Amino acid sequence: MSEVFTYDVVVVGSGAAGLTVALQLAPKAHVAVLSKATLAEGSTLYAQGGIAAVLDATDSIDSHISDTLVAGAGLCDPGVVRFVVENAKDAISRLIGYGVEFTQEDSDAEMPPHYHLTREGGHSHRRIIHAADTTGRAVETTLEERVREADNIDVFEFQLAIDLVREKTADGKSGRCTGVYVLDRKGGRVRLFRAKAVVLATGGASKVYLYSSNPDGCTGDGIAMAWRAGCRVGNLEFMQFHPTILYHPLAKSFLISEAVRGEGGRLLLPNGERFMPRFDPRGELAPRDIVARAIDHEMKRLGLDCVHLDISHKSADFITGHFPNIYATCLELGIDITRQPMPVVPAAHYTCGGIVTDRHGRTDLPGLYAVGEAAFTGLHGANRMASNSLLECLVFGAAAAKDILHCLPTLSSPPELPEWDESWVTDSDEEVVVSHNWDELRRFMWDYVGIVRTTKRLERARHRIELLLSEIDEYYDSFRVTNDLLELRNLALVAKLIIRSALARRESRGLHYTLDYPYPDPVAAPQNTVLTPKHFRLPPITPDSPGADHPSAAP
């Protein structure tokens, strides 16, 4: 018999989005936070650059909106962009109130200190507030402290969500989301968490690729669970590849922040030639998709293993003061960035699409919310602008919590739900199948669905993923669930959705670049790619419906 827990709200995920939801709910609701590893481990912890917000008198809301729309290549929802940008200052104020210590400018003893703002690719002003080059760590560890102090929040670490649970209505059909099945990774048993509302804050799916800047847990779990439960997903063809991951055999997934280029870092070929001005007049400050494709082009053209990023023309004090973590990490590996360039390559970094939501974080399934990188809100369009991601987590986390608190008084306690039944399955004696399939998936996604695509490559990937999914489904039905099996199952499903989305877009736009259609469609208006599960009946679109703000959702 599995353990059963009951809460007002269950938050699946413990990054900036999930912990924001929990903290905003805690005064009035009993909340469970489920973390896949330790509470702090996740993408937020490793975010270096910062958070975009209009905090300087020379900047403006309209400028931040305009920059975001340009980076999004015609697919951002202007209303959502304005909503996020206008709420940015309040989000930063909340973090400061929680105790996040952002980097301040050096100032006269007689002058009050003010925060240092840096600039990153796509931004026309300095508007990135940061904590040196470890902003994510400062945000995540501070939020963790506040969560652990809260009386109304229970933390469950090393818990991997398996699938969502829907209540049965009087006519025998599936109704609202009322819980989630979870694998206790340490105990090996499946638990049931019942709740009036469930929030998916599970992050992205960058580990579907062979090379990624993300921690190992970014396996698309929330996106896959929501799809299986009947929710639409959108724009999954837009996978952002960060241009600059440190290329070193001992540096696993170590990201070199966008802020290095924002502060004057130059991308160079091995002979010292600067190449970005040949691809874009903005040079190293062009949006990430352009920079990543330029690096990919030069590496393939010259047969290079990497290119180089050089900031050594700045003073040593400037470099060590602005990038202490990058400096220390590189120095441990024998690279002194005050004297020499860093070897860098692109890698999968951010999932711009996800579960379709409205401005409250509501999905198509009543009782289910999605926030952060797992969600498709309309903010990022075809390409996420640097440092808008943590901002989205904070703004939509607060918005979802506000809506949940408004709805909770009207919701009844979750009903009795069926416990997890594994009486008819056995332990696997073929774990090697999982590891081999995992490796094959990530390799063909990198080769066929990477930075530059073709229809032929995508068709090959589609054929391979169908075979892989049939093997995984058979395995899942026969053996007890394990961590690796569940992550593989989710990654393979998300890979299929990425491939379907990429094949549906017969143009190049933003992060989706295909040699068969190298330009944006000159005739059709830009459209989002929204996929609908076969077992889901799309509800009537109203202003408050999930995805109502997205152009593709119009009836």
N, C-alpha and C positions, 0 to 999 in steps of 0.2 A: 504494500500500500504506500502510495507516495504522500509526501508532506503537502499540506494545503495551507496557504497563507491568504488572508483577506485584508485588503486596504481600500482606502478611498481611491487612490491613484497609484499606479505602478509606472515608474519611469525606467525604460530599458535603455541604458547608456549613461555614461558619467562624465562626458566632456562639458564644454562650456554651455551647450544648449540644454543638456539634461539636468545639470546642476542648477542652472538658472531657473528652469521650471520648478524643480524641487524647492528651492529657497523661496520662490514667490508663492508657492502653494502652502508651505509649512505652517504659517500662522493659523490656517483655517482648515487644513486637511491632513489626514494621516497618509504619509507617502512612503513607498518602498522604492529605493534606487538600486537597480541591478547593474552590476559592473562585470564586464567580461573577464577582467583581470583584477589588479588592485584598483582602487577607486580612481586614482589619478592617471592611470595608464591609458593612453589613447592619443588621437591626433592633436588635441588641444595642447597637451603637454609639450609637444615638439614644435609647435608653431613659433617661428622666430620673429617675423617681421613686425607685426603690430595690428592695430585696429584703426580703420579709416573713420574719421569723424571731422566735421567742420568745427574747429576750435580756435581758428585764427581770424582776426578781423579782416585780413586781406582775402580770405577764402569766402565761399558762399555755398548755400544749399544747392542752388541751381547749377553751380559749377561741378559739385560732386555728382549730382544727378546726370549732368551732361557727360561727364567722363565715364560713368558707369554704362550709360546707354551706348556710347561709342564702342566701348570694349565688348559689349554684349552683341554687337553686329546685327542689330535689328530685331532681336528676339526678347529683350528685356520687357517686362511689363512696367510701363512708366508709372502707373499708380503704386505698384509695389515698391519700386525704386524710391519714389518720393516718401512713402511710408517709412521705409527703413532709414533713409538718410535723415529725415526729420526727427526720428527717435534716437539717433546716434548719441547725441550729447547726453541725454538722460541715461542711456546705457553706460556710458563712460562714468557718469556721476555715481551710478550704483556700484560699479566696480571700485571706485575710489572710496566709497562709503564702506564697502566690505573690507578694505585695507590693501588693495593692490597698489604697489608703489611704482608708478611710472617714472621714467627718466626725466629729470628736470634740466633746464638750461642753466649754465653757469651765469650768475648774475651778481650785481653789486650788493654788498651787505645791506645797503639802504633800500634796495629794490626787492619787492616780493618775488619769490621764485615762480617760474612758469614752466610748463611742460615742453620738452623738446619734441618737435614734430619732424619726421623724416618724409621722404618722397619715394614712391615706388612706381613701377611701370604702369602707364595709363593715366596717372594722376597729373593734373595740371598745376596743383599746388602741394605744398607740404601740409599733409593732413593725417599722417600716420603717427598716432600716439603709441608709445612702446615702452617696454622695460628692458633697456639695452637690446640685446639680440636674443632674449629668452622670454618674450612677452607671454607666450602660451604657458610656460612654466609658472610665471608669476600669477597669471589669471587662474590656472587650474589649481595650484596649491592653495591659493587664497580661498577659492570657492569650496575646495575640499574641507578646509578648516571650518568654514561657516556651516557646511552641511553636517559635519561630525558634531558640532556644538548644538545643532537644532534638536529640540525635544521630540518633534513630530516627524522626524525622518529616520527610517531604518535603512541601513546600508547592508547589501548582500554582495560580497565580492566573489569572483571566480564563478559567475553564473552566466551560462550561454543560453539565450532564448532559442527555443526550437520552433514553435508555431503559436499563432494567436488562437484564442478560443472565442467562438460566437455563441450567444444564447439561442435556444430554440424558441420560436414564437408559437402562439396557440395553434396556428395552422401547420406547424411542423417545419416551417422554413427557418433559415438562419437569420438572426437579428443582429443586435449591436455587439460590439466587442466587449467582452466581460472578463478577459483574463489572458494569461499566456503560460504555456508550458516551458519549463526551464531546466536545463541540465546543470546540476551542481558538479562543476568540473573536478572538484577535489573528492567528493564522495561518490561520484559516478551514478547517482540516482536522479530521477526526474522529479521535479517539484511542480506544483500548480499554484500560481499566483492569481487570485481573483481580485477584481477591482471594478469600480464604477467607470473608470476611464484608464486607458493605457496610452502612454506616450513613447513613441519610437524616437530615440536620439542616438542611433547606433552608428552614425558616421557613414563614410563612403565605401567604395568597392575597389580601391586602387590595387589591392593585392591580387586582382584578377590578371594583372600584368606581371611579367617576369621581373621587371625593374620598377621599383616604387620608392617614393620618399616616406611612405606611411609605415606606422608600426604594424606588426603582424595581424592584429585583430581587425583590420579594415577589410572585411570580407563580404560586405553587402548584405548583412543579415537582415536588417530592417526592411530593405527594399524587397528582398526575396519573400519575407514573411507577409508583407503587405500585399504583394502580388498574389500569393497563394490564397490570401483571405479575400480577394476580390477587388483590390484597389487599383486604380490606374497609375501608370508611371509615365514620366515625360522626359524628353530630351536626353536620354541616356547615351546618345552618340557623342555627346560633348564631354569627353574626358580630358581634363587639363593635364598636360605634361609640364612639370616644372623644368625650366631650362637648365638649372644649375644644381645638380647633386654631385657631391664630391666623388671623384673617381679614384678610388684607392681600395685595394683588396681587404683592408682591415676596417674600412669605414662603411658599415652597413647602413644604407638609407640616410646618410647624413646630408641634410639640406643646407645649401649656401643661400642665405636669405636674399630675397629681392632687394632688400635695402642696401646691399653691397653695391649693386648697380645704381640704385637711387642716389648713393653718395659718391658716385664717380667711377665705379668699377668698370673696366673695359674688357670685352671679350676678344681674345686673340687666337690666331692660328699658331702652330708651333714655331713658325719663323718670325713671330712677333707682329704680324699684320693684323690690324683691327678690321673686322669684316662686317659688323652689323650695319654701318652706314650704306653698304651696297644693297641692303634688303629693305631698309625703312629709314626715312629722314629722322625719326626719333632715336635711332641708334639703339643703345642698350635699354632705353626707357620705352621701347615699343611694348605692346601687350605681350603676355607670355606665349600665346600661340605663335606669334610671328617670330619671336626669339627662338623658341624651341624648334620650329621648322627650319630656321636659318642654320642653327647648330647641326641639326640632322642632315641638312643638305651638304654642309661643308664636310662633315664626317664621312658621308657616303662618297662625295666627290673626290676627296683626297685619301680615302681609306684610313681615316684616323680612328683611334680608340677613344679620343676625347679632344676637347678644346681647352682653352685656359681663360680664367677670369683673374684680372690683375687689378689690385687696389694699392699696390706698393708705392705708387707715386704720391700717395697721401702720407702724412707724417705718422711715425710709429705710435705716438701718443693718441692721435685721432683714431687709428685703427684699433688699438687695444681698448680705447675708451668706448667706441661705438659697437665693436664686435668682439667682446671679450670671450664669449663661448666659442665662436668660430675660430678665433686666434688660438685659443688654448687647445681645441680639438685638433686643428691642423698641425700645431707644433708637436703634439704627442706623436703624430704620424710622420714627423720629419719635414713638415712644410712650414716655413716661416713666412706668413703672408705679408709681413712688413717689408720683406726683401724679394719675394718671388711670387709668381702667379699660382693659382690653384687649378689643378686639373678637374674639369667638370663635364658632365653628360646630362641629357634630359632623362626624366623618369616620370612615371604616372604619379600624379600628385593630388588631384581633386576631382570629385564626381559632381559635375555641374547639374545633371539631371537627378531625378529621384521620384519619390512618392508625391503625387499631385496633392497639393493642399491649398486652402484659402488663406486669407490674411490672419486667421486665428490659429493656424496650424492644423485645422480639421481636415481629415482625409475623407474618402468616399464612404468609409465604414463608420457608422455612428459609434461614438465612444472611443475612436482611435484617432490619435494626433501624431504628427510627425514634425520634427524640428531639426535644424542643423543640416549637415551635409546629406543626410538621408532624404531630405525633402526637396521637392521641386516647387519653389514658391513664385518663380517669375523674376527673381532679383538678378540672376546671373546671365540669363539669355544664352547666347552661343559661346560665351567666354567669361569666366569670372575675373573681375578686376582685383588686383592685389589688395589684401587686407579688408576686403568686404565680407570674408567668410566668418571670422569671429564676430563681426558686427551682426551678421544675419542670425547667428546663434543667440546672441544676447537679446536682440529685438524680438525675434519670433518666440524665443523661450518665454519672455515676459508676456507676449500676446496670447500664447497658448494657455499659460497659467491663469491669466485673467478670464479667458473664456471658460475654462474648466471650473473655476470658482463660481462663475455665474450659473453654470449648469448643474453643479453638484446637488443643490437643495432639491431639484426636481427629479433626481435619479434615485431609483430604488436600489437596495443592496443587491450585489451580484447574486444570481441564482446558484443553486447547486450545479456543479459541472462534473462531467465524467473525468475520472482519474486516468492517468497515463497507463495504458495497457501494453506491457511487453511480455506477456505470458507465453506468447507463441513465437518469440524470436530467440536467437542464441547469440553467444559471443562469437565475434568473427575470428577466424583463423587465417584470414587473408588480408591483413592490414596493408601489405605491400600494394594491393590494388588501389587503395586510397592514395598512397604516396605517389604512385606512378601516374594516376589520373590527374592529381593536383599539378604535377610537373608538366604534363602534356598540355593541360589547359592554359597555364600561364605562358608557356612558350608559344603556342600558336596564336594566342591573343596578342602577344608582343609582335610576332612576325606578320600577322594578317590584319590586325585591327589596331595598329599603332598610330604613330604621328602622321604618316602618309599612307593612304588607303587606295585600293582599287576595287572595282566590282568583283573581279576574279578572286582576289584575296578574300574578300568578304564572303563570297559563295563557298570557298574552301573552308573558311571558319565555320560557316553555318552547317555544313555537312559534318564536320568534326564534332561540333557541339551536340548535335542530335544523337550521334552514336554514344558520346560520353554521357549524356543525360540518361539514356536508356540503361546504361550500365550502372550508373549511380542510383537510379530509382530501384532497380532490382536489388542492389546491395542494401539500400535503405530499408526495403521491405523484409529483408531476411535476417538482419543482424541488429543487435542492440546499438543504440546511438552512441557515438563517441564525438569528442570535440572535433577531430580532423574530418570525420565523415560529415558532420553538420556544416562545417565551414565550406567543405568542397561542394556539398549540395547547394548551398546558397550562392557560392561563386559561379558555379556552372549555370544556374538559372539566370543570374544577373548578366553573365557573358552572353547568353542567348538573347536577352533583351537588348543589350548593347548592339549586337550584330544585327538584329531585326531593325533597330532604330537607324543604324548606319546605312543599311540597304535601302531604307525608305527615303532617305534624304539624297535626292539626285542633284546635288549642287555642293559647292564648297562654301562653308560659312563658319566663321569663328574657329572653334577647335576641330571641326570636322573638315578634313582636307582630303579630297579624292582626285587622283590624276585623271579619272574618266570624266569628271565634271569640275574642272579647276576654278570655276568662277561662281559667284552667287547667281541664282536664277534671275534673269533680267526681266521676266514677265510676271511671274506669280509673286504675290505679297509674301513676306516672310511668315512662316508658320512653324509652330512648335510640333514636335513629333510626340504624340500621345498614344500610348498603347493601352488597350482595354482587355482584361481577361475575358475569355469566352463565357465563363460562368457568372459574369457580372452584368446586370442590367443598369445602364446609365440612368440616373435620376434626372428629373427636370432641372434645368439650369435656372437658378435664382441668384440674386446678387450675393447671397451668403453661402452658395453652394461651393464645395471644394473645387478649385480650379476655375471659378467663374471669372476671375480676372484675366485668365489666359485667353488669347485670341482663338486658340484651337478649340476651346470649350464652348464656343457659341453654338446655339442650337441650329 
